[in-house]
Amino acid sequence: MVKAYILNWSDALLPEYAALLLPAWRRERVAGLRRPAAQEESIWTGLLWRWAMEVNGFDPDMDISCLPAGKPVAADGTVFFSLSNSGPLVLCAIGNAPVGADVQQTRPVKLTIARRFHPEEQTWLTAQPETEQERAFFRLWTRKEAWVKAASNEEFLSLSQYNVIKSLPEWVFMDYNVIVKNVSSRCMAALCSRGEALPAALTQIEPEALLTALGRGKENHPY
């Protein structure tokens, strides 16, 4: 079964040593970001990933390679994972088969963005009651992003190429499962996997518990 973990670090202080807990590939990503806020997001994402790998018995220092689109993958194919963040929210999914995860904070959006979607998805969205279109958009967006992450490998998948509104038996890839979770009234998350069951709920971990579990509590860090 896929395991999924979510972290909300909005009220947490990022320790100075936090980046030292990241594997080399994640530190490189952080170093390539210019905005401090983006660096902070990337560090918390990497910390959640490292913890999730450890609790599932995988070596977080294993070799990681990146696909052309930038998607990180385990070089030896022993584990599949997907990461997503939206503001202070981080989502990590781990499984034994291709997996995709996406988390979004719902917010006012211009529905013209949906022009990038499949025509049938656009039709479905505009057919929703006007008062529900915003949440419908994010249900579609998270579902689509999670599926693209799970289905893409070396190939780039276009958002307009596939229709994820259709029921699963009608999908081009019939062995993919997808679910959308309401994390809160203003946040949605989606998980997708090929051939593995998806969890009934997301496992939440608090920032302090995460840092302590990684062996670097604020009071006793050596840095």
C-alpha positions as CSV (number, residue, x, y, z in Angstrom):
1,M,0.0,0.0,0.0
2,V,1.1,3.6,-0.7
3,K,2.0,5.6,2.5
4,A,1.3,9.3,2.5
5,Y,2.5,11.9,5.0
6,I,1.6,15.6,5.3
7,L,3.3,18.3,7.3
8,N,2.2,21.9,8.1
9,W,5.2,23.9,9.2
10,S,3.5,27.3,9.2
11,D,4.2,28.0,12.9
12,A,7.6,26.3,13.1
13,L,11.1,27.8,13.3
14,L,13.5,26.2,10.9
15,P,16.7,25.3,12.7
16,E,20.0,26.6,11.2
17,Y,21.3,23.0,11.0
18,A,18.2,21.7,9.1
19,A,19.8,21.7,5.7
20,L,22.6,19.5,7.0
21,L,20.0,16.7,7.5
22,L,19.2,16.7,3.8
23,P,20.8,14.3,1.3
24,A,23.1,15.8,-1.3
25,W,20.6,15.9,-4.1
26,R,18.1,17.9,-2.0
27,R,20.8,20.3,-0.8
28,E,21.7,21.0,-4.4
29,R,18.1,21.9,-5.1
30,V,18.0,24.2,-2.1
31,A,21.2,25.9,-3.2
32,G,19.7,26.6,-6.6
33,L,16.8,28.6,-5.2
34,R,17.2,32.3,-4.8
35,R,14.3,33.3,-2.5
36,P,14.7,32.5,1.2
37,A,11.0,31.5,1.3
38,A,11.5,29.0,-1.5
39,Q,14.6,27.6,0.2
40,E,12.7,27.1,3.4
41,E,9.9,25.3,1.6
42,S,12.4,23.0,-0.1
43,I,14.2,22.2,3.2
44,W,11.0,21.2,4.9
45,T,10.0,19.1,1.9
46,G,13.4,17.3,2.1
47,L,13.1,16.8,5.8
48,L,9.6,15.1,5.5
49,W,11.0,13.0,2.6
50,R,14.0,11.8,4.7
51,W,11.8,10.9,7.7
52,A,9.3,9.1,5.5
53,M,12.1,7.1,3.9
54,E,13.5,6.1,7.3
55,V,10.2,5.0,8.8
56,N,9.5,2.8,5.8
57,G,12.9,1.2,6.0
58,F,14.6,2.9,3.0
59,D,18.0,4.5,3.0
60,P,17.5,8.3,2.5
61,D,21.1,8.5,1.4
62,M,20.5,6.1,-1.6
63,D,21.5,7.3,-5.0
64,I,18.8,9.6,-6.5
65,S,18.7,10.5,-10.2
66,C,16.5,13.1,-11.9
67,L,14.3,12.6,-14.9
68,P,14.3,15.2,-17.7
69,A,11.4,17.1,-16.1
70,G,13.3,17.3,-12.8
71,K,11.4,14.4,-11.1
72,P,13.7,12.7,-8.5
73,V,13.6,8.9,-8.6
74,A,15.5,6.1,-6.8
75,A,18.3,5.1,-9.1
76,D,17.9,1.4,-8.3
77,G,14.1,1.4,-8.6
78,T,13.6,-0.1,-5.1
79,V,11.2,2.6,-4.0
80,F,8.9,5.2,-5.7
81,F,8.0,8.5,-4.2
82,S,6.4,11.8,-5.0
83,L,6.7,15.2,-3.3
84,S,4.5,18.3,-3.4
85,N,4.3,21.5,-1.4
86,S,1.9,24.5,-1.3
87,G,3.0,27.3,1.0
88,P,3.6,25.7,4.5
89,L,2.0,22.4,3.5
90,V,4.2,19.4,2.3
91,L,2.9,16.1,1.0
92,C,5.0,13.0,0.5
93,A,3.9,9.7,-0.9
94,I,6.0,6.5,-0.9
95,G,5.2,3.2,-2.6
96,N,6.5,0.1,-4.3
97,A,5.1,1.2,-7.7
98,P,4.9,4.5,-9.5
99,V,3.1,7.1,-7.3
100,G,2.1,10.7,-7.6
101,A,1.1,13.3,-5.0
102,D,-0.2,16.9,-5.2
103,V,-1.3,19.3,-2.5
104,Q,-2.9,22.7,-3.1
105,Q,-4.3,25.5,-1.0
106,T,-7.6,26.5,-2.5
107,R,-7.7,30.2,-3.4
108,P,-9.4,32.5,-5.9
109,V,-8.3,31.6,-9.4
110,K,-9.1,32.7,-12.9
111,L,-10.8,29.7,-14.4
112,T,-9.3,30.6,-17.8
113,I,-6.3,28.6,-16.5
114,A,-8.4,25.5,-17.3
115,R,-7.8,26.2,-21.0
116,R,-4.7,24.2,-20.5
117,F,-6.7,21.1,-19.6
118,H,-8.3,18.5,-21.8
119,P,-11.5,19.8,-23.7
120,E,-13.8,17.4,-21.9
121,E,-12.3,18.5,-18.5
122,Q,-13.0,22.1,-19.4
123,T,-16.6,21.2,-20.3
124,W,-17.0,19.3,-17.0
125,L,-15.7,22.3,-15.0
126,T,-17.9,24.9,-16.7
127,A,-20.9,22.6,-16.1
128,Q,-20.4,22.8,-12.3
129,P,-22.5,25.3,-10.3
130,E,-20.8,28.6,-10.3
131,T,-20.5,28.7,-6.5
132,E,-18.7,25.3,-6.6
133,Q,-16.4,25.9,-9.6
134,E,-13.4,27.0,-7.5
135,R,-13.3,23.9,-5.4
136,A,-14.1,21.8,-8.5
137,F,-11.1,23.4,-10.2
138,F,-8.8,22.3,-7.4
139,R,-10.2,18.8,-7.3
140,L,-9.5,18.5,-11.0
141,W,-6.0,20.2,-10.7
142,T,-4.8,18.0,-7.8
143,R,-6.1,14.9,-9.4
144,K,-4.5,15.8,-12.7
145,E,-1.1,16.7,-11.2
146,A,-1.0,13.5,-9.1
147,W,-1.7,11.4,-12.1
148,V,0.8,13.1,-14.3
149,K,3.5,12.6,-11.6
150,A,2.6,8.9,-11.3
151,A,2.4,8.2,-15.0
152,S,5.3,10.3,-16.3
153,N,8.7,8.6,-16.6
154,E,11.1,9.7,-19.3
155,E,8.1,11.0,-21.2
156,F,6.7,14.5,-20.8
157,L,2.9,14.4,-20.3
158,S,0.8,17.3,-21.4
159,L,-2.0,18.6,-19.1
160,S,-4.3,18.8,-22.2
161,Q,-3.5,15.3,-23.5
162,Y,-5.5,13.2,-21.1
163,N,-8.9,13.4,-19.4
164,V,-8.8,12.5,-15.7
165,I,-12.5,13.3,-15.2
166,K,-13.6,10.0,-16.8
167,S,-14.2,7.1,-14.5
168,L,-11.1,4.8,-14.0
169,P,-12.1,2.0,-16.4
170,E,-12.1,4.6,-19.2
171,W,-8.7,6.0,-18.5
172,V,-5.9,5.4,-21.0
173,F,-3.9,3.8,-18.2
174,M,-6.5,1.5,-16.7
175,D,-4.3,0.3,-13.8
176,Y,-4.0,3.7,-12.1
177,N,-5.9,4.6,-9.0
178,V,-6.5,8.1,-7.7
179,I,-8.1,9.7,-4.7
180,V,-8.7,13.3,-3.6
181,K,-8.6,14.2,0.1
182,N,-10.0,17.4,1.7
183,V,-7.1,18.2,4.1
184,S,-9.0,21.2,5.4
185,S,-11.7,23.7,4.2
186,R,-9.0,25.5,2.2
187,C,-6.7,22.6,1.2
188,M,-6.9,19.5,-1.0
189,A,-4.5,16.7,-1.7
190,A,-4.5,14.0,-4.3
191,L,-2.7,10.6,-4.5
192,C,-2.3,8.4,-7.5
193,S,-0.6,5.0,-7.9
194,R,-0.2,2.3,-10.5
195,G,-1.2,-1.1,-9.0
196,E,-1.1,-0.2,-5.3
197,A,-3.9,0.5,-2.9
198,L,-4.1,4.1,-1.7
199,P,-4.4,5.0,2.0
200,A,-7.8,6.0,3.6
201,A,-6.1,8.9,5.3
202,L,-3.0,11.0,5.3
203,T,-0.6,10.6,8.2
204,Q,0.2,14.0,9.7
205,I,3.4,14.8,11.6
206,E,4.2,17.9,13.5
207,P,7.4,19.9,12.8
208,E,8.9,19.4,16.2
209,A,8.1,15.7,16.1
210,L,9.7,15.5,12.7
211,L,13.0,17.1,13.9
212,T,13.1,15.0,17.0
213,A,12.5,11.8,14.9
214,L,15.4,12.8,12.7
215,G,17.7,12.9,15.8
216,R,18.3,16.6,15.9
217,G,16.0,18.2,18.5
218,K,16.5,21.9,19.1
219,E,17.9,21.4,22.6
220,N,20.7,19.0,21.7
221,H,21.7,19.6,18.2
222,P,25.5,19.6,17.8
223,Y,25.8,22.6,15.4
